[in-house]
Amino acid sequence: MRDDGPRATDVLANERTFLAYIRTSLTFIAFGFAVARFALLGREISGRAHASGAAEHLSSTFGSTFVVFGAIVAAYGCYRYVVTDRSLKREHITALSERAAIAGAVVIAALAVTVAVALATYH
């Protein structure tokens, strides 16, 4: 039996993976928006309570960081989709590079530690 290009299951798996990247990026963007939006509420509350506005700046920074990270995840997902699609058409398997996996894990860990520290120091 002769194989004429990529199998449908491989192509569809690649598309599902791409959609997972998109879903994840939209989650980061929505979370970032919610965090930044909370800063607006914090400004309103601090204005009425005559409190400082440090929390709103922190929330805006975190929100913006998550939105940017969501955009990076979407771009990387698109890149991985294209690379995998081309590899499937050439009948060659490409795996996620170890560097990319480690870099992704380090970025997520850094975001988690930053958020944890900010939440621990926020009063």
Residue pairs with C-beta under 8 A, 6 or more apart in sequence:
3 91
5 88
5 89
5 91
6 88
6 89
6 91
10 88
11 85
11 88
14 81
14 84
14 85
14 88
15 81
17 77
17 80
17 81
17 84
18 77
18 78
18 80
18 81
20 77
21 73
21 74
21 76
21 77
21 78
21 80
21 81
22 74
22 77
24 70
24 73
24 77
25 70
25 71
25 72
25 73
25 74
25 77
26 70
26 74
27 70
28 66
28 67
28 69
28 70
28 73
29 66
29 67
29 70
29 71
31 66
32 62
32 63
32 64
32 65
32 66
32 67
32 68
32 69
32 70
33 63
33 67
34 63
35 59
35 62
35 63
35 66
36 59
36 60
36 62
36 63
36 64
36 67
37 63
38 59
38 63
39 55
39 56
39 57
39 58
39 59
39 60
39 63
40 56
42 53
42 55
42 56
42 59
43 53
43 56
45 51
46 52
46 53
46 55
46 56
55 122
58 118
58 122
62 114
62 115
62 118
65 111
66 111
69 107
69 111
76 100
80 96
83 94
84 94
87 93
87 94
